[in-house]
Amino acid sequence: MQLQSTDPNLQTFWHVCGLDKDDERVMRAVRGYIQPLIPRLTDAFYEILATDPQTAPLIEGRVAQLKRTHIAWLESLFNGDYGAAFISRQRQIGAVHVRAKIPPTFVAASMSFLRGALPDVLAANVADKDGAKAATGTLLRLLDLCQFLIDRSYDGTLSDGLMNNLGISPALLARLQTAGKKF
Ligand code: HEM
């Protein structure tokens, strides 16, 4: 797949993480095995969110709707189309979470849940073992890509608001983020 973006950081992310044109084929090949299992995985995910004292109140009363959107998002990872619409959807999801005041740590924890759970689902359910292995690599890259894009919506709130008010440019912010720190 070709990245359709002029964003230099996204280009570097794409290049270094190693997404390439084979990934579309790899993911489409396993889609039929995984799609029927996504609702069960989603139920398990929301059970965990519902049992944590910090995440439970954030999803209370809207679990059925959230499960539907989460299932659609998970399915999109297996659709083999990671073009401009996919990228802009992740940014939009980030913006929705910023608006809903979901801390990025909780999104990171959720991605970690998926990274832990999905490789086993692929290994146990895809008949072609090499295909399952290839799809695991692609899936982990895609989850990282999604997290990177969602996370940047939180950065945006800083640079659009606070950082602009402080007169801190994106380049200066990058220098500040990587300035020496004593551990
Ligand atoms: C892997 C991490 C996550 C993914 C991929 C994800 C995905 C999504 C998607 C696709 C939507 C619908 C966006 C839209 O309306 O366009 C959504 C909305 C929402 N998510 Fe998540 N989510 C994640 C983690 C979380 C966590 C950890 C929480 C809370 C603890 C959460 C709470 C919500 C809420 C409350 C909404 C609805 C916001 C609104 O409509 O006002 N999400 N999420």
Boltz pocket constraint, residues with backbone or C-beta under 6 A from the ligand:
constraints:
  - pocket:
      binder: B
      contacts: [[A, 49], [A, 54], [A, 55], [A, 56], [A, 58], [A, 59], [A, 66], [A, 69], [A, 70], [A, 73], [A, 92], [A, 93], [A, 96], [A, 97], [A, 100], [A, 102], [A, 106], [A, 107], [A, 110], [A, 111]]
      max_distance: 6.0
